[in-house]
Amino acid sequence: MNTEKVTARRLTAEEISGLGLQDGIFVSAGTEGFPLDCYAPAFLTEPGKNFEGGSFVARTVFGETIHVLPDNTEEAGVWIADESGQEIEVLQSAGVLLNLALFVPNGNKDSLDSLYSAARDAFGAGVVQRWSEEAVAVPDVKVDLYEEPVRGRKNNSSQNRDRRALDIYPTRVRFLEPSEGWKFVVEPHQEIVDDTPTI
């Protein structure tokens, strides 16, 4: 297990309530069914002032969501780097797990085998050998993707919608996230016809 000693001090609930989303903290690195007696780098999921009831929620850099009651002496609590504090063990990263959506034109099993082989050549035998994959055939149908405000009158005028992507495959749309306060509108692809008069 790869850890690093960090000098830090434990925060009180009042101190945590003054933290923002960009403030680096350390919380228990214990994962479900696999307790670890060390800490993990993390960030609050909301500004500290937004939490009620004395419970805070943090997300570690490893994707774990941790609920913390900082005043509970039986819990690991929330820590912040401080030279005047004490040493704690902080879990380090062993690598990066990529969750990718790849579109392989005219893809088949041979092209996937080539992709996996190239990844192993680049990263060595430590790369995951059995890939968790969802190989889905993409129909040759295209759509146009727009964004509209979640609230407001339903109106197709260009003032109330933004063009997000034209000429996109529907399978790719489900991997995209709409902007905050907006929703996706998917329509069959319409070729843009330039009817500008020419001289």
N, C-alpha and C positions, 0 to 999 in steps of 0.2 A: 504494500500500500504506500503510495507516494504522498507524503505530507511535508509541510513546512512549518517551522515554528514562527509564530507572529506574536508580537507584543500588543496586547489589546486590553480593554476594560469593558466590564458589563454595564449596559445602559439601564436606566430606570424608565418606567413608562412615560414619565414627563419628558425625558430627553428624546425618547423615540418619537414622541408626538411632534417634535420639531424637525424631524428628518424629512427629506424629499425623496423622489424616485431615483435621483442620481447619486445618493449617498451610499457608499459601499459599506456593508455590514457583514457580520459573520453569525450564522445560526447553526443549530445542530445539523450534522451531515447524515443523520440516520435516515435510511430509506425504508420503505415499507417491507417489513419482514427481514430486514438486514440492518440491525442497529450498529452504528459506528460511534466510537467514543472520541469523536473529533468534530471540527466545525467545517462549514463550507461557505465560500463567498456568496453573498446574496444581495438582493435589493427589495425594498418594500413594494408591494403590488399597488398601493395607493399612498399618497402623502400621509405621514403620520397623523396629522390633524384630522383626517377623515375617519379614523377608526373610533369605534365606540365600544364600551364595555370592557376596556382594558386588554382586549385581544388584538394582536397584530398579525398580518399575513405577509410572509416574505416568500419570494421565489429564488431558489438557489441557481447558480450558473449551470447546474446540472439538470435543471428543469423540474426539480422537486418543489412542491408547495408546502410550506411549513407554517402552522398556526402556533403563535407564541403568546404565552402569558408571562410577560417579563418580570412581574413581581412574585411569581411562583418559584420558590427556592428549589423545588424538586425538578424544575426544568432547566435546560441549558441556557435559556435566555437569549438576548441579542447583544452582540459585542461589536465594538468599533476599534480600529487601530489607534493605539495611544502609547507613546513611548514610556509613559509613567505607569502603565498597567502591568499585567502579568502575561507570561507566555502561554499560548494555547496552540494546539495542533490543528492546522488547517489543511484539508484535503485538496490535493492538486489535481489538475486534469490529466487524464491518461491519453486523451485524443479527442476527436470530434466525430459525433454521429450526424451524418448528413441525411436529411429527409428531403429528397429531391423529386420533382416531377419532370421527367425527361420525355420529350417527344422525339422519337427516332423515325424520320421519314422512311417509308417502305421497310420498317423494321420487322425482323423475324428472329427466330431462335439463334441463328448464326450471328446476327448483328449484336444480340445481347451477350452471347458468349465472348465476342470480341471486346465488348465494353468491359465486362468483368475481368477478362485477361489483362487488359490495359491497366485497370485499376490495381491489380495485384502486382504487375510489373512496376508500377509507379510507387506503391507503398509497401511492398514486400508481403511476406506470408501472413503478417498480422492483420491484414484487411479481412473483413468478414467474408468467409468462404461461401456460406449459404445466404444469399441475399433475400431479404423480405421484399418481394416484388409483387406488383399488381400490373401484370402485362395485359393491357386492354387495347383492342383494335379501335382505332379512331375512324369513325365514318367520314367519308369525304363530303362533309356538309359544313358550311361555314355560317357564322352568325356575326351580327354587329352588337357590340356591348356598349351600353350607355349607363350613366349614373344620373339619378334624379334625387332631389331632396326627399327625405322620409316624410316630412310634413309639407302641406301646401296643396294648392289646387292641381288636379291632374291636367297637365297641359303639355303638349308635344312641342311647344315652341323651343327654339334653341337656347332661349334665355334661361329655361328651367331644367336643362339637361346638359351634361357634359359628355363628349365622346370619349370613351375609355379605350376602345379597341375596335377596329374594323377588320373584317376578314379573319376571324379567329375561329378555331375549332371548339365546339361545345365542351369537349372533354377538358380543355385547358381552363375553361371559365371557372370550374369548381375549385381550382387551386388559387383563385384570386380573391382578395378581400376588398369590399367596397370601402370608400373613404368614410370617415366618421360623420354620421348624420346623413349619409346618402345610401341609396339602395341601387342594386343592379337592375337594368332593364335589358333583356335579351330579345333581339328581333332577328328574323331571317335576314341573311346578308343581301343588301341591295347594292348592285354595282353603281358607283358614282358616275353619272353621265354629265360630261361637261357640255352644257348647251349654250356656252358663251358664243354670241354671234361673231363670226369672223368677217373680215372685210374682203 
